[in-house]
């Protein structure tokens, strides 16, 4: 049997990074852009996408996705009752832990797993995350890293953003995912307490010794645009940098909202920062992947609700 490459040891040739995501038919264009960006910088990685739909639409195909699975096939107890009680975005969030658990079962030869939201894009190799996983089994990314962007309102979203989570195969990681999956099934509403299950992650450092990945280039997003140390300063050979560190993952949550636009204007009123270019490139990629058509596709479980 090949070395499982658990944290604390270097992975062998059989061990590949597994990148998981969850999406819906109406968001497939996002997942395809995410998958393509992963393959660009981590060509050997296995990309695993879970679809929170009753069946696969014709558009569920991409040369950059190695495996598709329906959320109903993840083995989630009371699956339909959960789907019917949530809105689409909540339902997608509610199966994140289950998707990671399923990936760990499907790829027993792999030891390193990363969860990426479907509206993220990778801009550099995930080396810092992979190295971190050799040292510790659970890594989370915080919304902010310093006081420069502190806003009391961020408390309702939790300390950590669930759009990027890194897991190494281990007993602590399995226990964490089991616990988080239970909480997501129980309460994954976008309310003032847990914000689509994200707030539960606040307990992970206490219960499971989860560590904080403080690399500023991981899981950048609307919540930390303009934060000290997180400006996109220059590009070299196609790589974007935040001063001396590369931009690794940008999370484009809310890119088409006025809040995203106003946050950009507030941080960079002259409109000259490279983030404007990145955002426009991302919008073009979404359009190329059929974004306009995909966004009009109804969610399977909304249709089931209407029929019941």
C-alpha positions, 0 to 999 in steps of 0.5 A, a space after each residue: 500500500 502506498 504511503 498515505 502522506 498524512 500530515 507530518 510526512 511528505 506525500 509520495 508519488 501516489 498522493 495527489 491534492 484533491 480539490 472539492 467544491 459544491 455548486 448548482 446548475 445555475 452556478 455551473 459556470 462559476 465552478 467551471 472557471 474555478 476548476 480551470 484555474 485549479 488545473 492551470 496551477 495544479 495540473 496533477 490535482 484531482 478536481 471533485 465537484 458536487 452538484 446540489 441538484 436532483 439530476 445532472 444537467 447537460 452543462 455538467 461537463 468540463 475537461 477540468 473536472 475529474 469527478 462529478 457527484 450529486 449531493 443526494 448521493 453523498 449519503 446525507 441522512 434526511 437529505 430531502 428534508 434538508 434540501 427543502 428547508 433551505 434556499 439554494 445558496 444555503 443548501 449548497 453550503 449545507 453539504 460542504 462537509 459531506 462533500 469533503 467526507 465523500 472525497 476522502 472516501 473516494 480517494 483513499 490514496 490521497 491525504 490532502 484535501 482543499 475545499 474551494 467555493 465555486 466562485 473562487 479563482 486560483 492564481 498561483 500554486 497551492 504550495 503554502 496550503 500543502 506545506 501547512 497540511 504537512 504540519 497540521 491537519 486543519 486550516 481555516 482562512 480568516 475574513 481579516 488579518 489585522 485591524 485595518 479593515 475591522 468592522 463590528 458587522 463582520 461578527 455576523 459572518 463569523 471569524 472564518 470564511 468557509 470558501 477555503 478550507 484545507 484538510 489532511 487525512 487524520 482522526 482530528 480532521 475526520 472528527 471535525 468534518 463529522 461535527 461540522 456536517 451535523 451542524 450544517 444539516 441542523 442550521 445552515 440558514 443565512 441568519 444573524 447567528 451562523 450565516 449559512 453554517 460559516 459561523 460554526 467554524 468559530 468553534 473549530 480552533 477550540 474543539 479541533 485545534 484548527 489553525 489559521 492560514 495567515 497567508 494574505 493571498 489565500 481567500 481574498 474577497 470583498 471582506 478584506 479588499 483594501 486591508 493593509 498588506 493585501 493590495 495587489 501591487 504588481 504582476 510578474 510573468 502572469 503572477 499577481 503579487 501582494 507586495 512580496 507574496 503571490 495572490 493565490 485564491 480570490 473569492 469573487 462572492 458578490 462580484 455583481 453586487 453594488 456592495 462589491 463595487 462600492 467596496 472597490 471604490 472605497 479602497 481604490 477610488 482612482 480605479 487603477 488597482 490591478 484588482 479592477 483588471 482581475 474582476 473584469 477578466 473573471 466576469 469575461 470568463 463567466 460569460 464564456 462559460 455560459 453565465 447568462 444562460 446558467 443563471 436562469 436555470 431553476 434549482 431542482 429543489 425549488 421545483 420540488 417545493 412548488 410541486 409539494 
